[in-house]
Amino acid sequence: MPEVRRIRADEASAIRELRLGALLDPAADIAFLETRAQAAARDDDFWEDRAVSGATSERVAQFVAETDAGLVGTVTVLRPEPGAEDYFGRANPSGRAQMVAVYVADDHRGTGLLGELFAAGEAWAAGLGSAEFSLDTHVRNMRAQQAYRKLGYEPTGRTIHGPIGLEIEMLKRP
């Protein structure tokens, strides 16, 4: 089983390659808010800033799954200030963390790795005071919805019109 851990500040190149790989997934157009071309066009400073913040911030943390061959999965956890607007313009409720940028390489799906990534991210956020966790997924991304339900996330009934279409909000209260 891959090792699940928080990224290190010096892993900009590795997280760039993981993101570019994720954006090749057949469901990428209903799973991510950017295209592969957009991600590929980002400069080194962008990836370095992302690695440093994902490794050291108390507002964002990126968790990865690593094998001898490299990174094979990721989830990023956002802990915005209460009331701050998120990527869809919603005010963040106090005590809520958001799970975003979720990806597990095809050959590692169905192994429990997604659960390990989420457990690591949820434990980190809970340790800083988050009492519930949310995520958004495209209404047509049934594979993701099923996986998130297995992890305890349930639809809230709230939908959001985002840049890639209609998304549903899912929530977990441990």
C-alpha positions in Angstrom: 0.0 0.0 0.0 1.3 3.5 -0.8 2.5 5.7 2.0 0.0 8.6 2.7 1.6 11.8 3.9 1.5 15.6 3.7 3.5 16.9 0.8 6.9 18.5 1.4 7.8 22.0 0.5 10.4 20.8 -2.1 8.0 18.7 -4.1 6.8 21.3 -6.6 7.8 19.2 -9.6 6.2 16.0 -8.3 2.9 17.7 -7.5 2.9 19.3 -11.0 3.4 15.9 -12.6 0.6 14.4 -10.5 -1.8 17.2 -11.4 -1.0 16.9 -15.1 -1.6 13.2 -14.9 -4.9 13.7 -13.1 -6.0 16.0 -15.8 -5.6 13.2 -18.3 -8.2 11.1 -16.6 -11.3 10.5 -18.8 -13.5 12.2 -16.2 -11.2 15.2 -15.8 -13.7 17.5 -17.6 -16.3 16.9 -14.8 -13.8 16.5 -12.0 -11.5 19.5 -12.0 -12.0 23.2 -12.4 -9.0 23.6 -14.8 -7.9 21.9 -18.0 -4.6 20.2 -18.5 -3.5 23.0 -20.8 -4.2 25.6 -18.1 -2.2 23.6 -15.5 0.7 23.0 -17.9 0.9 26.7 -18.6 1.5 27.6 -15.0 5.0 28.7 -14.2 7.5 27.1 -11.7 6.7 29.8 -9.1 3.0 28.7 -9.0 4.0 25.1 -8.3 6.6 26.1 -5.8 4.1 28.3 -3.9 1.5 25.5 -4.0 4.0 23.0 -2.6 5.1 25.4 0.2 1.6 26.3 1.3 0.4 22.7 1.0 3.2 21.6 3.2 3.3 24.3 5.8 0.0 26.3 6.0 -2.7 25.9 8.6 -5.3 27.0 6.0 -4.4 24.5 3.3 -2.7 21.1 3.3 -2.1 18.7 0.4 -1.9 15.0 1.2 -0.3 12.5 -1.3 0.1 8.8 -1.7 3.5 7.7 -2.7 4.9 4.4 -4.1 8.4 3.6 -5.2 7.3 4.8 -8.6 6.2 8.2 -7.4 3.0 10.0 -6.4 -0.3 8.1 -7.2 -3.0 10.0 -5.3 -3.8 13.3 -3.7 -6.4 15.3 -1.8 -6.1 19.0 -0.8 -7.9 20.2 2.4 -8.9 23.9 2.6 -9.7 25.5 5.9 -10.9 29.0 4.9 -11.6 31.7 7.5 -15.3 31.5 8.6 -17.4 33.6 6.4 -14.7 33.8 3.7 -15.9 33.0 0.2 -14.9 29.8 -1.4 -14.1 29.0 -5.1 -17.9 29.1 -5.9 -18.5 32.3 -3.9 -20.2 30.6 -0.9 -19.5 31.9 2.6 -17.6 29.2 4.5 -19.4 28.1 7.7 -17.3 28.1 10.9 -15.6 24.8 11.5 -15.9 23.5 8.0 -13.0 22.2 5.9 -13.3 21.6 2.2 -11.8 18.6 0.3 -10.7 19.5 -3.2 -8.4 18.4 -6.0 -9.1 14.7 -5.3 -7.3 12.1 -7.5 -6.2 8.5 -7.3 -4.4 6.9 -10.2 -6.5 4.3 -12.0 -4.3 1.4 -11.0 -4.8 2.3 -7.3 -8.5 2.8 -7.3 -10.6 0.4 -5.3 -7.7 -0.4 -2.9 -8.8 1.8 0.0 -6.3 4.5 -0.9 -8.9 7.2 -1.3 -10.1 6.5 2.3 -6.6 6.7 3.6 -6.0 10.1 1.9 -9.3 11.5 3.2 -8.6 10.1 6.7 -5.2 11.9 6.7 -6.8 15.2 5.5 -9.7 15.0 7.9 -7.5 14.2 10.9 -5.3 17.2 10.1 -8.3 19.6 9.8 -10.0 18.1 12.9 -6.8 18.7 14.8 -7.1 22.4 13.9 -10.8 22.6 14.9 -12.7 21.6 11.9 -15.9 19.7 12.9 -17.3 18.9 9.4 -16.0 18.3 5.9 -17.5 19.2 2.5 -16.8 18.7 -1.1 -18.4 19.4 -4.4 -18.7 17.0 -7.3 -20.3 17.2 -10.7 -23.8 15.8 -11.0 -22.7 13.5 -13.7 -19.6 12.2 -11.9 -21.3 9.1 -10.4 -18.0 7.3 -9.8 -16.8 10.1 -7.5 -20.2 10.4 -5.8 -20.2 6.7 -5.0 -16.7 6.8 -3.6 -17.5 9.8 -1.4 -20.6 8.1 -0.1 -18.5 5.1 1.0 -16.4 7.6 3.0 -19.4 9.0 4.8 -20.2 12.1 2.6 -23.9 12.7 1.9 -25.5 15.2 -0.5 -26.8 18.2 1.3 -29.4 19.0 -1.4 -27.6 22.1 -2.4 -26.4 22.5 -6.0 -24.0 25.0 -7.4 -23.6 26.2 -11.0 -19.9 26.2 -11.5 -17.6 26.7 -14.5 -17.9 23.0 -15.5 -21.6 22.7 -14.9 -23.9 21.7 -12.1 -22.2 20.5 -8.9 -23.7 18.9 -5.8 -22.4 19.7 -2.4 -21.7 16.7 -0.1 -21.0 16.9 3.6 -19.6 14.7 6.3 -20.1 15.3 10.0 -18.0 12.8 12.0 
